[in-house]
Amino acid sequence: MNKVMIVTGGSRGIGAATARLAAVHGYAVCISYLRNSRPRRRSCRT
């Protein structure tokens, strides 16, 4: 089974840390953000 996690507010702070930790543990992570896309670019890797 594939593991997938959706993290709201995943571009900064606690959300970004949660998304990174989930990725390290093998999850495919989808993050969302409301206003500022700049931190998202640092959080996302393909």
C-alpha positions, 0 to 999 in steps of 0.5 A: 500500500502506498502512503500519502499525506496531505499537509495543510499549511505545509509551506512553513513552520510546523506544517513544513516540518511535518511534511519533511518528516513524512517524506523521510518516512516514505510518504508521498506528501501533498502540501497546500498553502494560502498566500505565500508560494515562496516558502513552498518552493523551498519545501517541494522537491520532485 
